[in-house]
Structure formats: structure tokens, C-alpha cells
Amino acid sequence: MVASLSFQALAGVELMGDFKQGALIRAQVEPGTKVFLNDTAITVNAKGQFAFGFAREAELEQVLKLVYPDGLTELKPLKIAKREYKIQQVNGISKKIMKPDPKAQTRAAKDSKQVRAARERFTASDAFSQTFIWPLTGRISGVYGSQRVYNGKPGTPHYGVDVAAKTGTVVVAPADGVISLSVPDMFYSGGTMIIDHGYGVSSSFLHLSKLYVKEGQVVKQGEKVAEVGATGRVTGPHLDWRINWYQMKLDPTTIVPSMASVLKNN
């Protein structure tokens, strides 16, 4: 596994990532070891590599269980840092905006079903263990976990990182993968693409103006895959980049260097 970001060393397992809510963790164990997170089995590849995540509101104490090839079992307690998220109160929103018409709701539900199916896929690629890169660089205009409360009713949290850029700015693959979804116009997310990096890890790109690749196509890290847009329900052009471990929505910034350091070194 390529070294990156931070490590947590425990006997029998090497864990890479930020141990906080919303983080994606990549790990390495002795090949043949069985792994369980809070008694839920995790698929491990032949090299002993695997991935898992901590949800936005994950419990702060969790347990990783390792069953070694010789049958020995060890429990590894994990301590997770709590995060504070940006919460914004927005009042005076009309009922029409608060509740889309039935036709729009039906379309959005169909889109959601497609996205869930793409994220639930399992492929035996070890691309998830690569050191990820930013799909483009620029000003961060939206952060993971932030949430608006409309007329006192909490809206869905924002589960990506937004990078402001002009329409037409090229977006590249943050790691190797296979295109599991490529749709030019979804109700909320507009031009939408999902790249499957293997073992449940996927990248989603939202609000795209142009998609260069089709479903089933293999892409390499750094390859041009799309262009930034302002499609779907947005107020301006930007890329909304999301990371998932299956259906768990995670923070992309937990697997790449800070944007400030990237811009400084460019």
C-alpha cells in the first residue's frame, strides 16, 4: 500500500487515514486474515488490503476484530474523533421549494435508485489502496457534513467537498477505476459520474457539464473524465466530489493532501 497522510499502528494491522467521523480508512493485514468491524465482516483482498469508513455521526468507540490464518483472534479498540459541522438556519422558504412536485419526486427517486445500485457494486480491484489525488484544484466552496435547517426542519447534510471552477474545467480521475455510472442529467445532481475503485470504495462527481467516459470504461488516475458544470439544482458552477464505502457517505478530504498544500506546491 502506498504511504499517505497519517497512520495508526496496531499490532497485526496497519491503518491509514484520519480517525475521525466521516473518514475513509485503508488498511493492511497479514494475507489470509479475516477482518470484522463491530462484528460485521469486511472483505479483504489476497494482499491483505481492505477499506472501511466512519459515518458522519459514527460512534466514537469501535472495535476491529482480526482472525489470523492460524486461528488466533485479536480485538483492536478504535477511538474516533468527534467532528463539529457547519449548521445554517434558513427561514422563510416557500412550501413549493420545500416539497418538489410529484413528477420531480418520481424522477429523483429513480435517480437515487441508480446511484445506490452503482455504489453497492463490488469489484476486486485494489485501486482503492492508491494515494488519491484531487480531481481538480481550486477554491473550496462547500465542505462535507455541513447542513442547512429550512424553516426549522433539518435538510440532508452535504456529503461532498465542493471545488469552485468555471464551466468546462477538466475533471480527472482521483484514482484508477471503472465507470459504474455516467448520466448526463439527473434531477438534483445534473451530470453525474461514479468511478468504482474496488472493494466498495467509489468516487462520485456531480453537476458536470460534459462526461467524457461511459459506463463500463476503465480509467487511470489522472485521466480526463469530465468537465465542471452547473447542472442539476445548483447556484453556480462547481465540482461536488464525494467518496463512498458502499452506501456510507464519507469525506474526500480525509484521503488527499489539503487543498492549501496542493495549491502551494503547484
PAZAPA-4460 file (N, C-alpha, C; in steps of 0.05 Angstrom, whole numbers, plus 32768, in hexadecimal, padded with zeros to 4 digits):
% residues 266
    n_x    n_y    n_z   ca_x   ca_y   ca_z    c_x    c_y    c_z   seq   type   mol
   8011   7FE8   8000   8000   8000   8000   8012   8019   8000     1      M     A
   800A   802C   7FF0   801A   8045   7FED   8016   8056   8006     2      V     A
   802C   8060   8011   802B   8071   8029   801D   808B   8023     3      A     A
   800D   8095   8036   7FFF   80AE   8032   7FF3   80B7   804C     4      S     A
   7FF2   80D2   8050   7FE3   80DD   8066   7FED   80D2   8081     5      L     A
   7FDB   80C7   8092   7FE2   80BF   80AC   7FDE   80A1   80B0     6      S     A
   7FED   8096   80C3   7FEA   8079   80C9   7FE4   8075   80E6     7      F     A
   7FD7   805F   80EC   7FD3   8056   8108   7FDE   803A   8109     8      Q     A
   7FF3   8036   8117   8000   801B   8118   7FF5   800B   8130     9      A     A
   7FEA   7FF4   812A   7FE1   7FE1   813E   7FED   7FC6   8137    10      L     A
   7FF4   7FB7   814A   8000   7F9D   8145   7FED   7F8C   8133    11      A     A
   7FF8   7F83   811D   7FE9   7F72   810A   7FDA   7F81   80F5    12      G     A
   7FD9   7F9C   80F6   7FCA   7FAB   80E1   7FD6   7FC7   80DE    13      V     A
   7FD8   7FD0   80C5   7FE0   7FEB   80BF   7FC8   7FFA   80B4    14      E     A
   7FC1   8010   80C1   7FA9   8020   80BA   7FB2   803B   80B0    15      L     A
   7FA7   8043   8099   7FAE   805C   808C   7F96   806E   8089    16      M     A
   7F97   8086   8096   7F81   8099   8093   7F7E   80A9   80AD    17      G     A
   7F6A   80BB   80AC   7F64   80CC   80C3   7F4F   80BE   80D4    18      D     A
   7F55   80BA   80ED   7F42   80AC   80FE   7F2E   80C0   810A    19      F     A
   7F1B   80C7   80F9   7F06   80DA   8101   7EED   80D3   80F1    20      K     A
   7ED7   80DE   80FA   7EBE   80DA   80ED   7EC0   80E3   80CF    21      Q     A
   7EB5   80D2   80BD   7EB5   80D9   80A1   7ECD   80CF   8092    22      G     A
   7EDF   80C1   809F   7EF8   80BA   8092   7EF7   809E   8084    23      A     A
   7F06   809C   806E   7F0B   8083   8061   7F26   8079   806B    24      L     A
   7F26   805F   8073   7F3F   8053   807D   7F47   803C   806A    25      I     A
   7F60   803C   8062   7F6B   8026   8053   7F7E   8017   8065    26      R     A
   7F80   7FFC   8062   7F8F   7FED   8076   7F9D   7FD5   8069    27      A     A
   7FB0   7FCA   8079   7FC0   7FB3   8070   7FC3   7FA0   8087    28      Q     A
   7FBD   7F86   8082   7FC2   7F71   8095   7FD1   7F5A   8088    29      V     A
   7FD8   7F47   8097   7FE5   7F2F   808C   7FD1   7F21   8079    30      E     A
   7FDA   7F1B   8061   7FC8   7F0D   804E   7FBB   7EF5   805B    31      P     A
   7FA1   7EF1   8056   7F93   7EDA   8062   7F85   7EE1   807C    32      G     A
   7F8A   7EF9   8086   7F7C   7F02   809F   7F60   7F0A   8099    33      T     A
   7F4D   7F02   80AA   7F31   7F0A   80A8   7F2D   7F23   80BA    34      K     A
   7F1E   7F36   80B0   7F1A   7F50   80BD   7EFD   7F55   80C2    35      V     A
   7EF7   7F5F   80DA   7EDB   7F67   80E1   7EDC   7F82   80EE    36      F     A
   7ECA   7F94   80E6   7EC7   7FAE   80F3   7EAC   7FAD   8103    37      L     A
   7EAE   7FAE   811D   7E96   7FAC   812E   7E86   7F93   8127    38      N     A
   7E93   7F7D   8122   7E87   7F63   811C   7E7D   7F60   80FF    39      D     A
   7E80   7F75   80EF   7E78   7F74   80D3   7E91   7F6D   80C2    40      T     A
   7E8F   7F57   80B2   7EA6   7F4E   80A2   7EAD   7F62   808D    41      A     A
   7EC7   7F66   8089   7ED2   7F78   8074   7EE1   7F66   8060    42      I     A
   7EDD   7F6B   8047   7EEB   7F5B   8032   7F08   7F65   8030    43      T     A
   7F1A   7F52   8031   7F37   7F57   8030   7F42   7F4B   8017    44      V     A
   7F53   7F59   8008   7F5E   7F4D   7FEF   7F75   7F3B   7FF5    45      N     A
   7F80   7F2E   7FE0   7F94   7F1A   7FE3   7FAE   7F25   7FEF    46      A     A
   7FB2   7F3F   7FEC   7FCA   7F4C   7FF7   7FC7   7F54   8014    47      K     A
   7FAF   7F50   801F   7FA9   7F58   803A   7FA0   7F75   803D    48      G     A
   7F98   7F81   8027   7F8F   7F9D   8027   7F70   7F9E   8028    49      Q     A
   7F66   7FB3   8036   7F49   7FB7   8038   7F44   7FD4   803F    50      F     A
   7F2A   7FDB   803D   7F22   7FF6   8044   7F08   7FF6   8054    51      A     A
   7F04   800B   8063   7EEB   800F   8072   7EE8   802C   8079    52      F     A
   7ED1   8034   8083   7ECD   8050   8089   7EC0   8055   80A3    53      G     A
   7EC1   806E   80AC   7EB3   8078   80C3   7E9E   808D   80BA    54      F     A
   7E85   8088   80BE   7E70   8099   80B4   7E71   80B5   80C1    55      A     A
   7E61   80C7   80B7   7E60   80E3   80C1   7E5B   80E5   80DF    56      R     A
   7E49   80D4   80E9   7E43   80D4   8105   7E4C   80B9   8112    57      E     A
   7E62   80AE   810A   7E6C   8094   8113   7E70   8094   8132    58      A     A
   7E6C   807D   813E   7E72   807A   815A   7E90   807E   815E    59      E     A
   7E97   808A   8175   7EB3   8092   8179   7EC5   807B   8182    60      L     A
   7EB9   8065   818A   7EC9   804E   8191   7EBF   8036   8181    61      E     A
   7ED1   8029   8172   7ECA   8013   8162   7EE0   7FFD   8166    62      Q     A
   7EDA   7FE5   815B   7EEC   7FCF   815F   7EF2   7FC1   8144    63      V     A
   7F0B   7FBD   813F   7F14   7FAE   8127   7F1D   7F92   8131    64      L     A
   7F11   7F7D   8127   7F18   7F62   812E   7F28   7F55   8118    65      K     A
   7F3F   7F49   811F   7F50   7F3C   810C   7F51   7F1E   8113    66      L     A
   7F4C   7F0D   80FF   7F4F   7EF0   8103   7F65   7EE8   80F0    67      V     A
   7F7C   7EE2   80FC   7F94   7EDB   80EC   7F92   7EBF   80DF    68      Y     A
   7FA3   7EBA   80CB   7FA2   7EA0   80BD   7FA5   7E88   80D0    69      P     A
   7FB4   7E8C   80E7   7FB8   7E76   80F9   7FA0   7E73   810D    70      D     A
   7F8C   7E84   810A   7F74   7E82   811B   7F74   7E95   8133    71      G     A
   7F8B   7EA1   8139   7F8D   7EB4   814F   7F7B   7ECC   8149    72      L     A
   7F6B   7ED5   815D   7F5A   7EEC   815A   7F62   7F03   816D    73      T     A
   7F63   7F1B   8162   7F6A   7F33   8172   7F55   7F48   816D    74      E     A
   7F50   7F57   8182   7F3E   7F6E   8181   7F4E   7F88   8182    75      L     A
   7F49   7F9A   8170   7F58   7FB3   816F   7F44   7FCB   8174    76      K     A
   7F44   7FD6   818C   7F32   7FED   8190   7F3A   8005   8180    77      P     A
   7F27   8013   8174   7F2D   802B   8163   7F1F   8043   8170    78      L     A
   7F2D   8058   8173   7F21   8071   817E   7F1F   8085   8167    79      K     A
   7F07   8090   8164   7F00   80A2   814E   7EFB   80BE   8158    80      I     A
   7F07   80D2   814B   7F04   80EE   8153   7EE9   80F8   814A    81      A     A
   7EDB   8107   815B   7EC2   8113   8154   7EC7   812D   8144    82      K     A
   7EB6   8132   8130   7EB9   814A   8120   7EA1   815D   8125    83      R     A
   7EA7   8177   8121   7E93   818B   8122   7E8D   8194   8106    84      E     A
   7E73   8195   80FE   7E6C   819B   80E3   7E5F   81B7   80E1    85      Y     A
   7E61   81C3   80CA   7E55   81DD   80C6   7E37   81DA   80C2    86      K     A
   7E27   81E7   80D4   7E0A   81E6   80D3   7DFF   8202   80CE    87      I     A
   7DEF   8205   80B9   7DE4   821F   80B2   7DC6   821F   80B3    88      Q     A
   7DBA   8232   80C1   7D9D   8235   80C3   7D93   8246   80AC    89      Q     A
   7D7F   823B   809C   7D74   824A   8086   7D55   824A   808A    90      V     A
   7D49   8262   808D   7D2D   8264   8092   7D1F   8272   807A    91      N     A
   7D04   8270   8079   7CF5   827D   8065   7CF5   826F   804A    92      G     A
   7CFB   8256   8049   7CFB   8247   8030   7CDE   823E   8029    93      I     A
   7CD6   8242   8010   7CBB   823C   8008   7CB6   821E   8009    94      S     A
   7C9D   8216   800C   7C95   81FA   800D   7C9C   81EC   7FF2    95      K     A
   7C9A   81FA   7FDC   7C9F   81EF   7FC2   7CBC   81E6   7FC0    96      K     A
   7CCE   81F6   7FCB   7CEA   81EF   7FCA   7CF0   81D9   7FDE    97      I     A
   7CE3   81DA   7FF4   7CE8   81C6   8009   7CDF   81AA   8000    98      M     A
   7CCA   81A9   7FEE   7CC0   818F   7FE5   7CBD   8190   7FC7    99      K     A
   7CCF   8184   7FB8   7CCD   8183   7F9A   7CB3   8175   7F91   100      P     A
   7CAA   817B   7F78   7C92   816F   7F6E   7C96   8151   7F6B   101      D     A
   7C80   8142   7F6A   7C81   8125   7F68   7C92   811A   7F51   102      P     A
   7C90   8127   7F3A   7CA0   811F   7F22   7CBE   8121   7F28   103      K     A
   7CC6   8137   7F35   7CE2   813A   7F3C   7CEB   8126   7F51   104      A     A
   7CD9   8120   7F64   7CE0   810C   7F78   7CE4   80F1   7F6C   105      Q     A
   7CD3   80EA   7F59   7CD5   80D0   7F4C   7CEF   80CE   7F3D   106      T     A
   7CF7   80E3   7F2F   7D10   80E3   7F20   7D28   80E1   7F33   107      R     A
   7D26   80F0   7F49   7D3C   80F0   7F5C   7D3F   80D4   7F69   108      A     A
   7D29   80C7   7F6E   7D2A   80AC   7F7A   7D37   8098   7F67   109      A     A
   7D31   809B   7F4D   7D3D   8089   7F38   7D5B   808E   7F37   110      K     A
   7D63   80A7   7F38   7D80   80AE   7F38   7D8E   80A2   7F50   111      D     A
   7D81   80A4   7F67   7D8C   809A   7F80   7D90   807C   7F7F   112      S     A
   7D7D   806E   7F73   7D7F   8051   7F70   7D97   8049   7F5F   113      K     A
   7D9C   8058   7F4A   7DB3   8053   7F38   7DCE   8057   7F47   114      Q     A
   7DCE   806D   7F57   7DE7   8074   7F65   7DEC   805E   7F7B   115      V     A
   7DD8   8056   7F89   7DDC   8042   7F9E   7DE6   8027   7F92   116      R     A
   7DDB   8020   7F7B   7DE4   8007   7F6E   7E01   8009   7F66   117      A     A
   7E0A   8020   7F5C   7E26   8023   7F53   7E38   8022   7F6C   118      A     A
   7E30   802D   7F82   7E41   802E   7F9A   7E42   8013   7FA8   119      R     A
   7E2E   8002   7FA3   7E2D   7FE9   7FB1   7E3E   7FD3   7FA3   120      E     A
   7E48   7FDA   7F8B   7E57   7FC7   7F7C   7E71   7FBE   7F8A   121      R     A
   7E79   7FA6   7F86   7E93   7F9D   7F90   7EA4   7F94   7F79   122      F     A
   7EBC   7F9F   7F77   7ED0   7F96   7F64   7EEA   7F91   7F72   123      T     A
   7EF9   7F7D   7F69   7F11   7F75   7F76   7F2A   7F84   7F6D   124      A     A
   7F27   7F9F   7F6A   7F3D   7FB0   7F63   7F4A   7FBB   7F7C   125      S     A
   7F65   7FBD   7F7C   7F72   7FC9   7F93   7F79   7FE6   7F8F   126      D     A
   7F6B   7FF3   7F7C   7F70   800F   7F77   7F69   8020   7F8F   127      A     A
   7F57   8016   7FA0   7F50   8025   7FB9   7F68   802B   7FCB   128      F     A
   7F7D   801A   7FC8   7F94   801D   7FDA   7FA9   8032   7FCF   129      S     A
   7FA3   803D   7FB7   7FB5   8052   7FAD   7FB5   806B   7FBD   130      Q     A
   7FCA   807B   7FBA   7FC9   8096   7FC5   7FB8   80A7   7FB3   131      T     A
   7FA1   80B0   7FBC   7F8E   80BF   7FAB   7F99   80DC   7FA6   132      F     A
   7F91   80E7   7F90   7F97   8103   7F89   7F7D   8112   7F86   133      I     A
   7F7E   812D   7F88   7F67   813D   7F84   7F5F   813B   7F67   134      W     A
   7F44   8139   7F61   7F3B   8138   7F45   7F3E   8153   7F36   135      P     A
   7F41   8168   7F45   7F48   8182   7F3B   7F50   8194   7F53   136      L     A
   7F5D   81AA   7F4E   7F65   81BB   7F64   7F57   81D6   7F62   137      T     A
   7F53   81E3   7F79   7F45   81FD   7F79   7F3B   8204   7F95   138      G     A
   7F2A   8218   7F96   7F1F   8221   7FAF   7F0A   820D   7FB9   139      R     A
   7F0C   8206   7FD3   7EF8   81F5   7FDF   7EE0   8206   7FE6   140      I     A
   7EC9   8200   7FDA   7EB1   8210   7FDF   7E9B   8202   7FEF   141      S     A
   7EA0   81E8   7FF5   7E8D   81D9   8006   7E9B   81C2   8013   142      G     A
   7E94   81BC   802C   7EA2   81A7   803A   7E90   8190   8043   143      V     A
   7E9C   8179   8047   7E8E   8162   8050   7E80   8166   806B   144      Y     A
   7E68   815B   806E   7E5B   815B   8088   7E4B   8174   808E   145      G     A
   7E4E   818A   807E   7E3F   81A2   8083   7E21   819D   807E   146      S     A
   7E11   81AD   808B   7DF4   81A8   8089   7DE4   81C2   808C   147      Q     A
   7DCE   81C4   807D   7DBC   81DB   8080   7DA2   81D1   808D   148      R     A
   7D97   81E2   809E   7D7E   81DD   80AC   7D6A   81F0   80A0   149      V     A
   7D57   81E5   8090   7D44   81F5   8081   7D29   81F7   8091   150      Y     A
   7D22   8210   8099   7D09   8214   80A8   7D08   8202   80C0   151      N     A
   7D1F   81FD   80CD   7D20   81ED   80E5   7D23   81CF   80DF   152      G     A
   7D22   81C7   80C5   7D24   81AB   80BE   7D3F   81A5   80B2   153      K     A
   7D4F   8193   80BF   7D6A   818D   80B5   7D6A   8181   8099   154      P     A
   7D7A   818D   8087   7D7D   8182   806C   7D91   816C   806C   155      G     A
   7D94   815F   8055   7DA8   814A   8053   7DC4   8156   8054   156      T     A
   7DD6   814B   8065   7DF1   8156   8066   7DFF   8155   804B   157      P     A
   7E12   8167   8047   7E23   8166   802F   7E38   8151   8032   158      H     A
   7E39   813E   8020   7E4B   8127   8023   7E63   8128   8010   159      Y     A
   7E6A   813F   8006   7E81   8141   7FF5   7E92   8159   7FFB   160      G     A
   7EA7   815D   7FEB   7EB6   8175   7FEC   7EB3   8184   7FD2   161      V     A
   7EAC   819D   7FD3   7EA7   81AD   7FBB   7EC0   81BD   7FB3   162      D     A
   7EC8   81BB   7F9A   7EDF   81CA   7F90   7ED4   81DD   7F7B   163      V     A
   7ED5   81F7   7F80   7ECB   820B   7F6D   7EDD   820C   7F54   164      A     A
   7ED1   820C   7F3D   7EE1   820E   7F24   7ECE   8216   7F0D   165      A     A
   7ED9   8220   7EF8   7EC9   8229   7EE1   7EBD   8210   7ED3   166      K     A
   7EA6   8214   7EC7   7E9A   81FF   7EB6   7EAE   81F8   7EA0   167      T     A
   7EB3   81DE   7E9C   7EC6   81D5   7E88   7EE1   81CE   7E93   168      G     A
   7EE6   81D4   7EAD   7EFF   81CC   7EB9   7F01   81AD   7EBA   169      T     A
   7F18   81A3   7EB3   7F1B   8186   7EB0   7F1D   8179   7ECC   170      V     A
   7F0F   8162   7ECF   7F10   8151   7EE7   7F1E   8138   7EE0   171      V     A
   7F31   812F   7EF2   7F40   8116   7EED   7F39   8101   7F02   172      V     A
   7F3F   80E8   7EFC   7F3A   80D2   7F0E   7F4D   80D4   7F26   173      A     A
   7F44   80D4   7F3F   7F55   80D6   7F56   7F65   80BC   7F5B   174      P     A
   7F5C   80A6   7F4F   7F6A   808C   7F52   7F60   807B   7F3B   175      A     A
   7F6D   8064   7F36   7F64   8052   7F22   7F48   8048   7F28   176      D     A
   7F3A   803E   7F14   7F1F   8033   7F19   7F10   802C   7F00   177      G     A
   7EF7   8025   7F04   7EE5   801E   7EEF   7ECC   8030   7EF1   178      V     A
   7EC3   803C   7EDC   7EAB   804D   7EDD   7E92   803C   7EE2   179      I     A
   7E86   8040   7EF9   7E6E   8030   7F00   7E54   8040   7EFB   180      S     A
   7E56   805A   7EF6   7E3F   806A   7EEF   7E48   8083   7EE0   181      L     A
   7E3A   8089   7ECA   7E40   80A0   7EBA   7E26   80AA   7EAE   182      S     A
   7E19   80BE   7EBB   7DFF   80C8   7EB3   7E01   80E7   7EB0   183      V     A
   7DF9   80F1   7E98   7DFD   810E   7E93   7DE9   8120   7EA1   184      P     A
   7DD3   8116   7EAB   7DBF   8129   7EB7   7DAE   811B   7ECC   185      D     A
   7DB6   811D   7EE5   7DA5   8113   7EFB   7D97   812C   7F08   186      M     A
   7D81   8127   7F15   7D70   813D   7F1F   7D80   8150   7F32   187      F     A
   7D8B   8145   7F47   7D9A   8155   7F5A   7DB7   815A   7F53   188      Y     A
   7DC4   8145   7F49   7DE1   8146   7F46   7DEA   814C   7F29   189      S     A
   7DD7   814F   7F16   7DDF   8155   7EFB   7DF0   813F   7EEF   190      G     A
   7E05   8147   7EE0   7E18   8134   7ED5   7E26   8126   7EEC   191      G     A
   7E23   810B   7EEC   7E2D   80FC   7F03   7E3E   80E4   7EFA   192      T     A
   7E54   80E0   7F07   7E66   80CA   7F01   7E70   80BD   7F1A   193      M     A
   7E71   80A2   7F1A   7E7D   8093   7F30   7E93   8082   7F26   194      I     A
   7EAA   8082   7F34   7EC1   8071   7F2E   7EC4   805D   7F44   195      I     A
   7EC3   8044   7F3D   7EC7   802E   7F50   7EE4   8028   7F53   196      D     A
   7EEF   802C   7F6B   7F0C   8027   7F70   7F11   800C   7F7C   197      H     A
   7EFC   7FFC   7F81   7F00   7FE1   7F8B   7EFB   7FDF   7FA9   198      G     A
   7EF2   7FC7   7FB1   7EED   7FC1   7FCE   7EDA   7FD5   7FDB   199      Y     A
   7EC6   7FDE   7FCC   7EB1   7FEF   7FD8   7EB7   800D   7FD7   200      G     A
   7ED0   8015   7FCF   7ED7   8031   7FCE   7ED1   803D   7FB3   201      V     A
   7EC3   8053   7FB3   7EBC   8061   7F99   7EBD   807F   7F9C   202      S     A
   7EC2   808C   7F85   7EC1   80A9   7F84   7EA9   80B1   7F74   203      S     A
   7E9B   80C6   7F7D   7E85   80D1   7F6D   7E8B   80EE   7F66   204      S     A
   7E85   80F6   7F4D   7E88   8111   7F44   7E6C   811B   7F3C   205      F     A
   7E64   8132   7F46   7E4A   813D   7F42   7E4B   8158   7F33   206      L     A
   7E35   815F   7F25   7E31   8179   7F18   7E43   817D   7F00   207      H     A
   7E4B   8167   7EF3   7E5D   8168   7EDC   7E4E   8174   7EC3   208      L     A
   7E5D   8182   7EB2   7E52   818C   7E99   7E58   817A   7E82   209      S     A
   7E6D   8169   7E84   7E74   8157   7E6F   7E81   813E   7E7B   210      K     A
   7E7A   8127   7E71   7E85   810D   7E7A   7E95   8101   7E63   211      L     A
   7EAE   80FB   7E68   7EBF   80F0   7E52   7EBE   80D2   7E50   212      Y     A
   7EB6   80C5   7E66   7EB8   80A7   7E66   7E9C   809B   7E6C   213      V     A
   7E9A   8082   7E64   7E80   8073   7E66   7E82   805D   7E7B   214      K     A
   7E6B   8054   7E83   7E69   803E   7E97   7E78   8026   7E8D   215      E     A
   7E88   801A   7E9E   7E98   8002   7E97   7EB4   8008   7E8E   216      G     A
   7EBA   8021   7E89   7ED5   8029   7E7F   7EE9   802A   7E96   217      Q     A
   7F01   801F   7E91   7F16   8020   7EA5   7F25   803A   7EA2   218      V     A
   7F2B   8047   7EB9   7F3A   8060   7EB9   7F52   805E   7ECC   219      V     A
   7F66   806E   7EC6   7F7E   806E   7ED6   7F80   8088   7EE6   220      K     A
   7F8E   8088   7EFC   7F91   80A0   7F0C   7F9C   80B7   7EFB   221      Q     A
   7F90   80CF   7EFD   7F99   80E6   7EEE   7F8D   80E8   7ED2   222      G     A
   7F7E   80D4   7EC9   7F71   80D5   7EAF   7F5A   80E8   7EAF   223      E     A
   7F56   80F7   7E99   7F40   810A   7E97   7F26   80FB   7E94   224      K     A
   7F12   8101   7EA5   7EF9   80F2   7EA4   7EE1   8103   7EA0   225      V     A
   7EE3   811D   7EA6   7ECB   812E   7EA5   7ED2   814B   7EA6   226      A     A
   7EBD   815C   7EA5   7EC1   8179   7EA8   7EAE   8184   7EBD   227      E     A
   7EB7   8198   7ECB   7EA7   81A5   7EE0   7E8F   81B3   7ED3   228      V     A
   7E79   81B4   7EE1   7E61   81C1   7ED7   7E50   81CD   7EEE   229      G     A
   7E38   81D5   7EE6   7E25   81E0   7EFA   7E0A   81D2   7EF5   230      A     A
   7E0B   81B8   7EEF   7DF3   81A9   7EE8   7DE5   819F   7F02   231      T     A
   7DCB   8198   7F00   7DBD   818F   7F17   7DB4   81A7   7F28   232      G     A
   7DB1   81A3   7F42   7DA8   81B9   7F54   7DC0   81C6   7F61   233      R     A
   7DCB   81DA   7F54   7DE2   81E9   7F5F   7DDE   8207   7F59   234      V     A
   7DEF   8217   7F66   7DEE   8234   7F62   7E06   823E   7F51   235      T     A
   7E19   822C   7F4C   7E30   8234   7F3C   7E42   821C   7F35   236      G     A
   7E54   821F   7F22   7E65   8209   7F1A   7E79   8201   7F30   237      P     A
   7E7A   81E7   7F34   7E8E   81DC   7F47   7E8E   81BD   7F44   238      H     A
   7EA2   81B0   7F4E   7EA2   8193   7F50   7E9C   818A   7F6C   239      L     A
   7E88   8179   7F6F   7E81   816D   7F89   7E8D   8151   7F88   240      D     A
   7EA3   814C   7F96   7EB1   8132   7F97   7EA9   8123   7FB0   241      W     A
   7EA0   810B   7FAD   7E98   80FB   7FC4   7EA7   80E0   7FC4   242      R     A
   7EAC   80D6   7FDC   7EB8   80BB   7FE0   7EA5   80AA   7FF0   243      I     A
   7EA1   8091   7FE6   7E90   807F   7FF4   7E9E   8065   7FFA   244      N     A
   7E97   8058   8010   7E9E   803C   8015   7E83   802E   8015   245      W     A
   7E7D   8021   7FFE   7E62   8017   7FF8   7E4E   802E   7FFC   246      Y     A
   7E3B   802C   800E   7E27   8042   8011   7E30   8057   8026   247      Q     A
   7E46   8052   8033   7E4F   8065   8048   7E5C   807D   803B   248      M     A
   7E51   8095   8041   7E5B   80AE   8035   7E72   80BA   8046   249      K     A
   7E89   80BD   8039   7EA1   80C4   8047   7EAD   80DE   803B   250      L     A
   7EC1   80E9   8049   7ECD   8102   8043   7EE6   80FF   8031   251      D     A
   7EE6   8108   8018   7EFD   8105   8006   7F16   8111   8011   252      P     A
   7F14   8126   8021   7F2C   8134   802B   7F3C   8123   803F   253      T     A
   7F30   810C   8048   7F3F   80FB   805A   7F52   80E8   804C   254      T     A
   7F53   80E9   8031   7F65   80D7   8023   7F77   80E6   800F   255      I     A
   7F77   8100   8010   7F89   8110   7FFF   7F97   8125   8010   256      V     A
   7FAE   8130   8006   7FBA   8146   8014   7FA8   815E   8014   257      P     A
   7FAC   8171   8027   7F9B   8188   8028   7F9D   8198   800E   258      S     A
   7F87   81A5   8006   7F87   81B5   7FEE   7F9C   81CB   7FEF   259      M     A
   7F9F   81D7   8007   7FB2   81EC   800B   7FCF   81E3   8004   260      A     A
   7FD6   81CB   800D   7FF1   81C1   8008   7FF4   81BA   7FEA   261      S     A
   7FDF   81B0   7FDD   7FE1   81AA   7FC1   7FE5   81C3   7FB0   262      V     A
   7FD5   81D8   7FB6   7FD7   81F1   7FA7   7FF2   81FE   7FAC   263      L     A
   7FFD   81FC   7FC4   8017   8207   7FCB   802D   81FB   7FBB   264      K     A
   802B   81E0   7FB7   8040   81D2   7FAA   803E   81D2   7F8B   265      N     A
   8028   81DC   7F81   8024   81DD   7F64   8030   81F6   7F58   266      N     A
***
